[in-house]
Amino acid sequence: MKRFLCLFILPLLWVSCEKEVNIPIEYTDPKLVVNGLFNTDSLWEVEISTSQYIYDNSSIPLMDDAQVTITASTGSSFALTNQGNGLYTSQVEKPQTGEVYTIDVSHSNYVNVRASNELPTEISIQNIDWQQQSVVSGELYRKINITFQDGPGDDYYMIRLAATYWDLGYDTLTGQLDSVLVHYPLYFFSQSPAVENGSANDPQPSITFKDDLFNGSQYTIDLLVEEYLFTEEKEGMEAIQISTSKISEEFYWYETSYQAYLSSRDNKFFTQPVQVYTNIENGLGIFAGYNTRIDSIQIQ
Amino acid sequence: MQSNILRTVLALALLSLCQLALCQKATISGYVTDASSGEKLIGASVYDSKLLIGTTTNLYGFFSLTLDTGEVELTISYVGFTNLKETLQLQSDVFRNVSLHVGEELQEVVISAAESDKIHERTQMSTITIPMKQIEKLPAFMGERDILKTIQLLPGVQSGSEGSSGFYVRGGGPDQNLILLDGVPVYNASHLFGFFSVFNSSAINNVEIIKGGFPARFGGRVSSVLDIRMKEGNSKKITGEASIGLISSKLTIEGPIIKDKTSFIVSGRRTYLDILAQPFIAAASKGDGSKVRAGYYFYDINAKINHKFSDKSRLYLSTYIGKDRAYTKIEDTYNENNTIYDGTLKSGLQWGNITTALRYNQIINNKLFANVTATYSRYKFTLGSDVENTISPPDSAAYDERYGFDYLSGIYDWSGKIDFDYMPGPNHYVRFGIGNTYHTFTPGVNTAVIEAGQTNIDTTFGANSIFAHELALYIEDDMKIGGRLKINPGVHYSMFLVGNRTYNNLQPRISINYLLRENLSVKASYSRMAQYLHLLTNGTIGLPTDLWVPVTDSVPPVVADQYALGFAYSLRDQFEISIEGYYKKMSNLIEYKDGATFFGNSENWDQKIEVGNGQAYGVELFVQKKLGQTSGWVGYTLSWSNRQFDNLNFGRTFPYKYDRRHDVSLALVHELKKKMGKKEWQTDFGLTWVFGTGNAISLPISAYRAYDATAYNQQEKGAYNVIDNFVDRNNFREPSYHRMDFSTTFTSSKGKFEKSWNISVYNLYNRQNPYYLFFDQNDNGQRVLKQLSLFPIIPSVSYSFKF
């Protein structure tokens, strides 16, 4: 409908004129930007860059000469090594479930920044059922029901779906041309009341939700995917991969605000701009933990 | 001690009885009308110029004035009409209809407002009435005079986006204005995405806006009441008016069916850009073999009929029907692999209001007036497309296919109410009444039809209709205490029943006017208002998809408390000057969640919004001159309007988008008249100028790299996004808005005929006002902020004649 309406609004804008305007935006010193999401499966990996004045046209600088240290709540501490392009990684250390980690980043030209976050426990999935069909707004969907046990306290979740195919590509480990598993994100939505983002008219590649409605109890969440994926498109598909993550509260706020930001950026004319959440003291970005479980639906 | 009290009470009672015996009272009641047309005059002043005791006519032109018996010097006056003075010996109750004649320019003194109608005498504050004659002489946009755009020129009333008919009163939203046409709510008051209002000025008799100190008889919205009354129709003779403009033409005919008993008025207008554009569209599609029709138009019709059964009873039936329609029709025939496809694609969207009011007036006795009203209001938006194909394969019989889709949303109201005006004496004017509205909300129904081969689907889906009752009761008394004090206390009670929920609100109201000097008064008011409907809108422009929805469990009614204090001063019977300060506190306002949008899809709408609070305060200065060769007004508003939502802007208070620190408006009309024998010439000049602080806007101060948490691999993570860092909502200001419009109208009349040419220039000095701001790159590849402006200087011309 939006497109249809735009057809009638656009002619108005066509007769309009545009010009540069000078609204003074006060220059603020750049801040260090930390982007690091950590989970149990991988080594530590954090990107360090800086923010940039809004009228600055150069590319955003990546920082390769910062000091990056991770400290666990147990007191152990280690430095991350720069790999170029602003990327810092650990040698052997991996995040541990339930542990709280603090990142400290310092650089001689910028104010030091710090953030702390916990790596949540793994989600306890009890059943995945994908045999049901459902008609929504006249369209046929496949309904994937995931039943899981929520723990005590506040918990936050994110679910993604992807169709996986074997395709010719470069192996990320060996760098060789090989048959690699390629993920194509699937757009879906949920009718479960706990989920606020996405709808039949606005499917998303991921959903995020919190446990306000089912705290401490068993809950079944539904995911609706267009049925043709299971019939017409299944040729060559390896599986449908379900990534179910328990995420930290900070990750939740970052992800929901970031998705809203992307949505508003595409609808600038109709929405208010979105402020993206950050948990970096004196800086910007996100430092947050998540714990992912991957299940596959073999539909061949 | 007890016996002393008893003695005093008895003495007072005796004194009262003596007074009653000595001072017999009698009531003069009747209607005040325009002598030339029989049109009822609303708000005309009727008073005893000796005792300076008076009243004003109600919405139906009725008055009732109870005075001591004896000689009465009755004066009846109405702005723009010659005063009528009459001395009569009042012995018993009198019913008298009075006709006033339009005042001549030379009689300026006698056509000024009467004492009781002057601004410093009225109890009501924060209320402005604009004479229709002034509206008609102000500059027109593309030849169309617009009541709502004139309203936007008043202090405390702000326009939204450039060209839009939406208005914002004292920090409230556009959905918080109760727009009444003959007492019936109009839910979408705009044509063409808000660039024109639905009100055809030719059919309108009276326009009044109330911004605060709401009398108890009004309810249902929290920020303003715009009360528009249609003409009743000339009861003396058939008259007409026609005009031809750049984009539309209109025709109005009114007259008696039975002289002085039954009269009617019909007024219609239609745009014709679609008709003019057809040959060009047809020519453009000629080359490719298809036949294309496309266009956009709007029309509206106002009609009213009224019948006088007797001097004491009258029936009115009025209706408004308006529609906007955009359409395309493509007929195409082509051959593919020897199969002939013959198809028609029809698509369109249309929206419009229908309002109807059936009213019956009865003067029950000379002090009690009753009005019974039944109304219907409908706003409907539909969007649809239909594809029909006839497919003729080379080796088999031809067959048909059809694919259709329709979307419908809207609101339907049936309402009934009874209102009483009770005037027991000159010191009391009591109004009370009861009404109920039955709302039906259709927030989005889809219909799909597929007829292709063996497939035959005809399905309806979408949000279910919601039904609600809105009940209202009120009582108010406009009373005078002594010679200086007037108070209008009242209470409005409303109840809203939706689903299994019932909401109640008791809304106290009070307005006070204290006369400090002969022509200066201090006024104060408090009012509580409640609103049970929310408008889902995208805010930037008024789209036809904007949808009214009722309150829910998670979104309670909006409640606003408003306090106002001001001074009113009448200067030399010519100028009305008022200065008012106000403070308004609003709770349960809605705003979209970050990133959420709405396009006619009401599904789970209450999950897309945040509920919060707002406050607005400011000072308004208004100087108005209604009469004379030069008339008009100057308004200035200094105001603040803020919002606070727990989940927006990290809970911090932020300025409302239409928070406008300074708002200045000027509207001037100047008349020049010349007479030669039977022929008269008149030249009117109209000029308006507006200035407003730029709208609040959110701008980023920096940018930084995002982290895509949904990326599946390193390559995807490498393709980073940039996040613009917005530190605060609405933290910057757009460039200020200012514009001057000018018009001149040349009118010549001879006998019954009058013709006029109007030349208007919108945006006289071609100011590029901001409509929308966005970041872009300039020719040097630099990131810059750009502004989109809509309307440059737009001249227009229209021709009209009256007979």
Interface residues (C-beta under 8 A of the other chain):
Chain A: M1 K2 F4 L5 F8 I9 L12 L13 V15 S16 C17 E18 K19 E20 V21 N22 I23 I25 E26 T28 P30 K31 V33 N35 G36 L37 E47 S49 T50 S51 Q52 Y53 I54 Y55 D56 N57 I60 S137 G138 M158 R160 A162 T172 H183 P185 E196 S199 A200 N201 P205 S206 F251 Y254 E255 S257 Y258 Q259 A260 Y261 L262 S263 S264 R265 N267 K268 F269 F270 T271 Q272 P273 V274 Q275 V276 L284 G285 I286 Y290
Chain B: F193 Y296 A326 S347 L349 L383 Y407 N446 A448 I457 T459 F461 G462 N538 G539 T540 I541 L543 T545 E591 Y592 K593 D594 G595 A596 T597 F599 G600 N601 E603 N604 Q607 N649 F650 S698 L699 P700 I701 S702 A703 Y704 R705 A706 Y707 A709 T710 Y712 N713 Q714 Q715 N721 V722 I723 D724 N725 F726 V727 D728 R729 F732 R733 E734 P735 Q768 P770 Y771 Y772 L773 F774 F775 N778 G781 Q782 R783 V784 L785 K786 Q787 L788 S789 L790 F791 P792
